[in-house]
Amino acid sequence: MTAIWAQYALYNRLANEKLYEACAALSEEERRRDLGAFFKSVHGTLNHLVLGDRIWMTRFEGGSHPSTDLGAILFDDFAALADARAAMDRRIEAFFAALPPGFLERSLRYVNNSGIDSADPVEVILPHFFNHQTHHRAQVHTLLSQLGRDPPVLDLHRVLRP
């Protein structure tokens, strides 16, 4: 069962690389334009993904992450955001390549951003973790289309195809 999570981590990195390559072709104004998405812009949505991954990875690694505004702009500069994304993807891949013993059978206890003490089985949280990334990458995909750009193909089987 651990191999599937390592595969999702690999897909996550490769899909993010493709998406960031497309976003790098945007002007600064295009990346920050409020297009009505939940996190307003391409830049806002990409920041949210790094923040969400930071929160969940800290929890997976046994730590706790303080409650924060989920729409916070952690990285104002796109190059710094792209570097943070690449570092996070390396962190995710390393973690899922060598899952701690018993990790998949655990329940994860945490305080969510609303201050609610929660506990969820890892078997539920891991699909959420990877689905959350896919969900918001799809939003950026749509925003790229709204900006008149050709979004990259991000289908799992196509991204992982040799």
VMD Tcl script that draws the C-alpha trace (Angstrom):
set ca {
  {0.00 0.00 0.00}
  {2.91 2.39 0.53}
  {3.90 2.37 -3.16}
  {0.70 4.14 -4.23}
  {1.45 7.09 -1.93}
  {4.99 7.36 -3.28}
  {3.49 7.37 -6.78}
  {1.08 10.17 -5.82}
  {3.99 12.16 -4.37}
  {5.91 11.74 -7.63}
  {2.86 12.76 -9.66}
  {2.37 15.76 -7.38}
  {5.91 16.98 -8.04}
  {5.75 16.45 -11.79}
  {2.32 18.07 -12.10}
  {3.50 21.06 -10.06}
  {6.57 21.42 -12.27}
  {4.35 21.53 -15.37}
  {1.94 23.97 -13.76}
  {4.67 26.30 -12.50}
  {6.29 26.29 -15.94}
  {3.00 27.50 -17.42}
  {2.55 30.08 -14.65}
  {6.09 31.40 -15.13}
  {5.05 32.50 -18.64}
  {2.43 34.83 -17.15}
  {3.15 38.45 -16.44}
  {3.18 39.53 -12.81}
  {-0.11 41.36 -13.40}
  {-1.71 38.21 -14.88}
  {-0.55 36.03 -11.97}
  {-2.07 38.44 -9.44}
  {-5.28 39.32 -11.30}
  {-8.37 38.57 -9.23}
  {-10.33 36.20 -11.46}
  {-12.92 35.29 -8.85}
  {-11.31 32.06 -7.69}
  {-11.60 31.07 -4.03}
  {-8.07 32.40 -3.44}
  {-8.67 35.09 -6.06}
  {-5.67 34.71 -8.37}
  {-3.11 32.25 -9.71}
  {-0.62 33.65 -7.19}
  {-3.08 33.38 -4.30}
  {-4.04 29.81 -5.19}
  {-0.42 28.68 -5.56}
  {0.39 30.23 -2.16}
  {-2.57 28.42 -0.61}
  {-1.29 25.09 -1.92}
  {2.15 25.61 -0.39}
  {0.55 26.63 2.90}
  {-1.83 23.67 2.93}
  {1.00 21.26 2.17}
  {3.13 22.85 4.90}
  {0.32 22.37 7.44}
  {-0.35 18.73 6.52}
  {3.32 17.73 6.21}
  {4.05 19.22 9.63}
  {1.21 17.14 11.04}
  {2.35 13.99 9.20}
  {5.84 14.46 10.63}
  {4.45 14.65 14.18}
  {4.38 18.40 14.67}
  {1.63 20.94 14.92}
  {1.11 23.99 12.76}
  {-0.43 27.15 14.15}
  {-3.79 28.19 12.82}
  {-3.39 30.66 10.01}
  {-5.31 32.49 7.33}
  {-5.58 29.90 4.55}
  {-5.46 32.71 2.00}
  {-2.20 34.10 3.37}
  {0.42 35.13 0.85}
  {3.52 33.41 2.18}
  {5.67 34.33 -0.79}
  {5.07 37.63 -2.53}
  {7.79 36.97 -5.11}
  {6.95 34.31 -7.72}
  {10.54 32.99 -7.87}
  {10.56 32.52 -4.08}
  {7.15 30.82 -4.31}
  {8.44 28.47 -7.02}
  {11.50 27.63 -4.90}
  {9.27 26.94 -1.88}
  {7.05 24.70 -4.03}
  {10.05 22.71 -5.27}
  {11.36 22.31 -1.72}
  {7.94 21.21 -0.48}
  {7.63 18.68 -3.29}
  {11.05 17.21 -2.37}
  {9.89 17.02 1.27}
  {6.66 15.26 0.24}
  {8.47 12.77 -1.99}
  {11.06 11.95 0.68}
  {8.39 11.40 3.32}
  {6.24 9.13 1.15}
  {9.26 7.19 -0.16}
  {10.01 6.07 3.41}
  {6.80 6.15 5.43}
  {7.33 5.66 9.16}
  {6.35 2.20 10.40}
  {2.65 2.01 11.24}
  {1.94 5.43 9.71}
  {-0.89 4.17 7.47}
  {-2.68 2.60 10.46}
  {-2.52 5.74 12.62}
  {-5.08 8.34 13.40}
  {-3.94 11.92 13.10}
  {-4.92 14.31 15.87}
  {-4.73 18.04 15.13}
  {-6.40 21.37 15.72}
  {-7.87 22.66 12.48}
  {-7.90 26.28 11.31}
  {-11.26 26.83 13.00}
  {-9.73 25.80 16.33}
  {-11.55 22.47 16.43}
  {-9.66 19.55 17.96}
  {-9.92 16.80 15.34}
  {-8.79 13.24 14.80}
  {-8.95 11.47 11.47}
  {-7.55 8.17 10.27}
  {-4.53 8.55 8.01}
  {-6.37 6.39 5.45}
  {-8.82 9.30 5.07}
  {-6.33 12.16 5.39}
  {-3.89 10.94 2.72}
  {-6.48 10.89 -0.07}
  {-7.60 14.32 1.12}
  {-4.01 15.60 1.07}
  {-3.40 14.58 -2.54}
  {-6.94 15.43 -3.69}
  {-6.60 18.93 -2.20}
  {-3.55 19.52 -4.38}
  {-5.32 18.23 -7.49}
  {-8.39 20.33 -6.71}
  {-6.44 23.59 -6.51}
  {-4.17 22.75 -9.46}
  {-7.40 22.38 -11.43}
  {-8.42 25.86 -10.33}
  {-5.10 27.27 -11.57}
  {-5.61 25.29 -14.78}
  {-8.94 27.10 -15.26}
  {-7.41 30.47 -14.39}
  {-4.74 29.91 -17.05}
  {-7.54 29.30 -19.58}
  {-9.31 32.47 -18.43}
  {-6.07 34.36 -19.05}
  {-6.02 33.05 -22.63}
  {-3.14 30.62 -22.00}
  {-2.95 26.94 -22.85}
  {-2.87 25.07 -19.53}
  {-0.65 21.99 -19.32}
  {-2.02 18.46 -19.47}
  {-2.06 17.24 -15.87}
  {-3.80 13.86 -16.18}
  {-2.02 11.45 -13.85}
  {-1.45 8.76 -16.48}
  {-0.04 11.32 -18.92}
  {2.20 13.04 -16.38}
  {3.61 9.69 -15.17}
  {3.98 8.24 -18.67}
  {7.68 7.73 -19.50}
}
mol new
graphics top color blue
foreach p $ca { graphics top sphere $p radius 0.5 }
foreach p [lrange $ca 0 end-1] q [lrange $ca 1 end] { graphics top cylinder $p $q radius 0.2 }
display resetview
